[in-house]
Amino acid sequence: MTTAGAARSFWGWGDTAAALTESEERALIARVAPLLGGAPKMARPPTRDEIELSPSRVTPPASLDSICTVDTEVRAGHTYGKSFRDVVRALERSWEQPPDVVAYPGSESQVTAILDWATTADVVVIPYGGGSSVVGGVEAPAGDRPVVSLDLAGLSGVREIDRTSRAARIGGGTLGPDIEASLRPHGLTLRHYPQSFEFSTLGGWLATRSGGHFATLHTHLDDFVESIRAITPRGAWESRRLPGSGAGPSPDRMLLGSEGTLGVITEAWMRLQDQPAHRASFVARFASFTDGARAARDLAQSGLWPQNCRLVDATEAWLTGAGDGSAHLLLVAFESGHHPVADRLPLAAEIVRAHGADLADDQVTTPGTQPRRPADDASDRWRATFLRAPYIRDGLVRLGLVNETVETAITWDRFDEFVDGVRAAVTDALITEGCGPSPILTCRLTHVYPDGAAPYFTVIAPGRPGLDRLRQWNAVKAAAMDAIDRLGGTVTHHHAVGRDHRPGYDRQRSDVFADAFRAAKRAVDPGSILNPGVLIDP
């Protein structure tokens, strides 16, 4: 059979043709040499010949043979997601608990056939979109039951466009770039750009409540859902397509964030926007991260609703080339498909200047009346590095570093104490675990709300050789999660729960809700074949 994603890396991020070039590798080595006390060597990525997997424990029935494979590289590529710990294990040629079979259904009837067989044979089924999970969401659980990775690439495409209602019916396996390419000729866009955009799917975004392009107002994909259709072991789960409804608890909301535990999301009707025709932006500089956060708070509470309102600390600005490390940067942008937005810049500028922003007058004039400004270049450099960051992360891991993130959210009244507390906990753990002497810890605000914000912390630090780096990171991550729990934040703002965040999620949710969720899972998945152990135990 022909499998999808032949150019995809089986051990790291993205497309093999887009991996770091030799010149990029040399530049990265030079950049991290001071942190490591000398120029390190890049570890060699694994090859197909070095993959050693446990043999498959199950044989699908002949009726499913045409859509199933036990190919070694395909199984290896579906073993892990794309987190730091996933890349480390692959670089160490360690593929623990690979799926026994990878299935590529091309229709809902084939999804149903796989679920029917799996229920009868007691086989675990893990829905797999783009495989970009960074929280263990597509990883097989430990145990004796065979595992099928259900790759939904065959359930893709923009199937129907309702221009009048400005909505589209989209297959769950459709990758981000394919969605936008199909909508572009119609002047429409979903406008959802997570960092994983190129290699993640609509179904994955829905199943994990993905956060995307809009830094204010419509921050999560939830707001763009008209209806969702999923296939469960008990049958189809589908909501009526409506602009809004007060008819009891929403069936869509139950599937949003369900992480493959309740059903396989096969398609959804999504609300769209007209493609932006008008844009205006500026980048404000702050001497204090706290002042920048307060400016972001006032912008979020102003009702101006900038589409971009991201605060990047000075260290991250330096690392990404957006700044020289002397100031914290607040990236503010407005856009519209209908009307000019430049008149909002002076209003936003007044708000941020009240908090001490360094912002030149020519940054808030009408676009087109001034030449390209340094602030435009800073924003473009940050955006380019943001999309390239996963490839750079793979390079840093190959150089022996610990490079991972922690993201969360907190209300404004606790913001300062919270950010300081998480920073302190992570820094102490890095030093205790020997990730020194000078580990890098950055923070940015990815999304801001009238009542709070989503801090996103990034760690770059020396690590011990081999799998010892995982023990180091596990200790650091545990310290971060303990601090987040103690200080009242959420275990995740947009990366989902998966297997990695289960301990924190168990503490965050109430026992009554956990019981209700278990009852719902028993109702639609009585054999507990769908991603068991994610969100809830069988």
N, C-alpha and C positions, 0 to 999 in steps of 0.2 A: 504494500500500500504506500501511497505518498503521504508523508506527514507534513503538517504546517510548520513554519518557522525554521526552515533548514539553515538559515543564516544566523539564527539566534545562538548566543553563547550558552553552553550547557553548564558552565561553572560560574559565570559572573554576569554582569549587567549587559543587556541590550544586544545589539547587532555586532557580530565579530568584525565586520568591515569598518565599524565606527570606533573601535577600541583605540586607546591612546597610541599615537604615532611615536616613532623613536625620538623625535625632537621634543614632543610633549613629555615623554618619559624623562629625558635629560633635564628638562626645565623643572619637572617635579622633584627629581633627585636633588637638584641644586637648592630648591626652595625648602626642603625638609632637612637638609644636611645639618644646619645649625641646631635643629631640635634633637638630632640623633648623635651629635658630636662627630660627624664625619659623613662621607657620601656612602649610603647603603647600596646594596645590589637589589635589583628587581628579581623577585622569585619567578620562576618559570611556570606559566599556566599549565594545567594538566592537558594531556592529549587523550583522544578516544582510546588509544591502546592501553592507557594507564587506568582506565575505569575497571574496578572490580566490584561487582554487585552480587548480592545473594541471589540464588536462582528463584525464578518465579514460582510461587506456591499454588497457582491456580491456572486453569485453562478455561477460557470462556467457551460457551457453546458454539457450535459451528455457525449458527445463525448470526453471531456477532463477530465472527473471525475477520470479516472484511474491514471492520472499523477499529480493530484492536491491534496493538503491537507490543512486543516484548523487546524491541530493539534496545541495545545497551545504552547508546548515547541518549536516546529519547527518554528512557527510564531515569538515567542520571539527571537529565535536565529538568525532570518533573519531581525530583526528590526534595529539593529545597526551594525556598523563595529567593529573595535577593538582599537579605540583610547582611551586616558585617559577619555575623556568626556563620551564615550560610556560605559566604565566599571563603572564609577561613577554612571551613571543613572541606570544601571542594579543592582548595589549594593544597591541602594536606592529603588529597586523594582518599578522603573518608566519606563514603556515601552510606550513611546509616539508614536503615529502614526505607529502602527505595520502594516505590509502588511496584506491585507485581505485574501490572498491566497498565498501559496507557490507552484510553479509548477516545476516538474522535467521532462522536455522533454528528450526523449531518441534518438531523431533523428531530422534532419532539418525539416522534414515534420511536426513534432509536434511543433517545434518552430514557423513555419509558421502558423499553426492552432491557436496557442495562440495569435500571433500578429494579425491575421485576426479577431478573436473574440474581442480582446482588442480594436481594431480600431472601430469596430461596436458598442461596448458597452461603449466606452469612458473610458477605464480602463488603468491606468498607468502601464507600465512594466519596472521593474528594473533588468537588467542582474546581476547575482550574481555568482561569481566564487568560491573563497575560503572564501569570506566575511572578508578579512583581511584589508580592507580599513581603513585608519586612518584620513580621511578627509571628512567623511560623504558621500562617494561616493555611498553607497548602501542604504542609508537612504531614506525613503519615504518623498516626499514633503508635506508641509501643504496644505490642501484643501479638497474639498468634493469628488474628484474622487477616486474610489476604486483603490487599488494597488495590483499588482501581483509581487512577487519576483520570478524571473526566474532562478532557480538554475540549473547550467549547468553541474553538476556532471555526468549526463548520457551521455554527449558528450565528452568522454575521451578516451585516448589511443593513443599510437604511431601506426599509421595506415599503414605507408609505409616508408621504408628506402631506399634511393638511396645512396649506398656506393660509387659508382663511383663519383657522384657529392658532396658527403659528406653532405647530407641533409635528412630531414625527414618530413613527413606529420603528424601533431600532432593535436588531438582534442583540442578544446578550453577549455574544462573543465578538462584537465589533470593536476593533481597536480605535483609540482616540483619533489618530490621523485620518482613518477611513471615514469616521463619522463626519469630520469637518470637510473632507474632500467631497463627500456626497451632498452636503448641505450648501456648500459655497455657490454652486451655480444658481441656487434659488435665493441668494442674498441672505441666507440664514446661518445661524451658528448655535451650537449648544453652549459654547464659551466655557468649557470646563477643562482646565489645564492643570492637573496635578503634576508633580515633578516626574511621575511615571507615565505621563501622557502617551508617549510613543509606544509603550509596551504594556499597556493596561487596557481593560475592556469595560464597556458599559455595565455588564453584569457584575464585574468585580467592583466597580465604583459603587453600584447600588448595594451590593452585599456587605460593603465595608463602610458605607456612609461617607464616601470620599469628600474631602475638602478640595476646592479648586481655585479657579481664577479670581473670583471676587473676594476681596479682603474684608468687605463690609456687606451688610444686608444679606444677600443670598450666598452665604459662605459654603454651604454644603449642597451636595447634589439633591438632597431631599426636596428642596424647594422647586425643582424642575420636573418632578414626577407627576404625570397625569394618571398612569395606571401601570401595574406590573403583572406579568404572567410568569408563573413558575410551575415546574413539574415536580411533584412529591411522590413518594412511594404509594400514597393513597389516591393520587390523581392530580388534576390540574388545580392550581391556586391562581385565580385571576380576579382583578378588581375591575369595576366598571369605569370606563374613561369619562371623567368629569372634571370641570374646573375647580370644584370644591364640593364637599359633602359633609353634613353633620350626622350621617347615619351610623352612629356607634363608633367603636374603635376602628381605625382605618386598617384594612388588610395590607395596604402598601407599607404602612409604618412598621408592621410586624416583620415584613421581609427586609426592609431597610436595616442594614447592620446585622442581619442574621448569619452572615459569614458561612453560607453553605450548609447550615445545620437543619434548615426547615424545608428546603427545596432547591431545585436547580433553576435559576432565573434564566429564562429563554428569550424574553423580549420585554420591552417597555415602551409606552408612549411617553415622550419627553417634551416638555415645554421648551421652546426655542426663543432666540432673540434675533433681531435684525443685525446684520453685520455692522460693526462700528464704522461710522463715516467721519466722526468728529472726535478728536482726542486733544487733551491738554494735560501737561504734567510739570512737576518740579521735584527737585531733590533738596531737602532742607538739612543743614548740618547742625548738630548739637554737641556741646561740650560734655553734656551729661546724658546718660542713657535714661535716667529717671525723667528728665525734662522732655526727652523725645517721646517717652511713653505717655506722659501727661498730655502732650500735644496730640498724640494719636487718640487718646481717650476723648478729648474735646472734639476732635474731628468726627469720631464715631457717634458722639452725642449731638452733633450739630444738625443732623438731617441732610447734610450735603451728600452723603453716601458716595465717597470716592471709590471707584472700582479697585484701585490699588491704594493701600495705606499700610506699608510694611516698614517696620523699623529694624534696621540692621546695625548691630553694634560695631564699634570701630575696628575690632580685630577681624571680624568676618568681612567687613568692607575692604580691609587690607588683603585678606586671603583671596578674595574674589577679584581683586583689581578694581573694585568700584570706588575705592578711596585709598588714601595714604596712611590710614590708621590713626589719624589725628582727630577724627570726629565720628560721631554716630550719625547714620544717615536715615532720614525718613523719606521713603519713596511714595509720592502722592500722584495719582493719575485719575483723570475723569475720561469717560468715553460715552458716546451715544450714537445710535443709528439714525437719529431723527433731527437733532438740533445741536447747534454749537454749544460747547461746554467751557470755553475759555473764560467766560464771565465768572466761573466758580473759583478760578485760581486766586484772584485777589481776596475772596472771602476765606478760602482755606489758608492763604498766606497770613492773613490777619490773626487767625487762630494760632498757627504755629509760632509766629513771631512773639506772641504774648508769652510763650514759654522759652524765649531766648534763642529761637532759631536764627542761624546765619543763612539768610536767603536774599540774594540780590534782586533788585527791582526788575531786571530784564528777564528773570525766570518766570515772572507772573504776567507778562504781556501776552497779547494775542499771538498764538502760533502763526508763523508766516511773516511776521513783521520784524523778526530778529534772525540773525544767523544761528546755526546750530551751536548750542551752548555746552559748556563742560558738564553741566548737570545731565543733559541728554546722554552724553557718553558714559557717565557713571551708571546711569540706569540701565543702559544697553549692556554694559560690561557685566553688571550683576546678573541680568536676565540670562545672558549667554552662559555664564558660569553655572547658574542655577540649573539649566537644562543639561549641562555637561557634567554636573557634579557626580552622578553615579559612576561614570567612567573614571573620573578622578579618584573617587573613593576606592575603586578596584585597584588603581595604581598605588594608593597609599597603603592598602592592605598588603599588596605584593612587596612593599618596602618594609614590612614588619611593624607597621603602626596599628594602633587601635583607633578606628575612625567610625564613630556611630553617633546616633542622635537620640534624644529624648524629647517628646513633644507632649504638651498638656494644655490646660486652660484654667483660668482662675478669675474671680470677680475683681473689679478695680479696688474695692476697699481693702483687699488683702494682697494686692499685686506686689508692692515693694517688698514686704516681708517674705512673700512666697518666692519671688525670683532670687532674693538674697539667700534664702534658706536652701533652695535647690542647688544654687551655685556652690554654697559652702559644703553641702553634703557630697556633691560630685567631686569637688576639688579634694576634699579630705580622703575620699575613697581612692581617687587616682594616686595620691601620694602614698597611701597605705599599701596599695597594690603594686607599688614600684613603677608606676607610669610617669616617671619624672626624669630629670628634676624640674622641668618646666612644662607641664602639660598645657595644651591649649583648650580652653573652654569658651565657646562663643554663645551668644543668644540673639535671636531675632524674634520679632512678632510677626507671625504669618497671617493672622486674622485678628480683627478688632471688632468689638461689639459695644453697644452703648453701656452694657453692664460688665464688661470684662474683655480679656484678650487671651490669645493662644501663644505662650512663649515656646520657642523651639530651640533646644540646646544642642550644640554640636561639640563632640570631643575629638581631638587629634592628639595622640600621645604615644610615646614609645611603648612597645609591647614585648612580652617575652616570646621566645621562639615557639613555633608550632601551635598546638592546641592549647598551650598554656595561656595564650591571649584570650581564649574564650573564658577561662576561669577568672582572669583579670576583669574582663568586661562584665561577666555575670555579677561579680561583687560590686562593681561600680553601678550597674543598672539597678541592683537590689537596693543600694543606698539611695539612688534617685527616687525609686518607687516608694520607699519608706518615707522619704521627705515629702513627696507629693501627697501621699495618703495622710500623713500627719498634719500637713498644712492646708488640706481641704481641696486639692486640685483633682482633676480627672486623670485616670490612668492613660487615656489617649484622647486627643482631640480629633484626629483624622487618620491615624495609621491602623486603626482597628485593634481588636483584642488578640485574636489568634491563640496560639499556645503560650507565647512569651508573656503576655499580659494577664493571663488567667489569675494568678495569685492576687494581683491588685484589683482586678475586676471583681473577684469574689468578695473582697473587702468593701468595694464601693457600692455594690448593689445590695438591696434588702433581701432577706431570706424569703419573704412572702413573694417577691417578684421572681426569685429563683424557682420557687415551687410552681408558680404559674407558667414560667417558661418551660420547665420540665414537662408539665402537663400538655402544653402545646406541641412539644416535640413528640411525645408519645402518641398524640392524636394523628400526626401526619407522617411520622417515621417510627412505627412501633418496633421495628427491628434495630433502631439506632445505627443505621448504616451510613447516614450522611454526616461526614466530618465529626465523628464523635470526639468529645474532649475539648472542642472549641466552644467557648462560651459556657457550656454546661456539660456535666458528666452524664453518661447514660442513666 
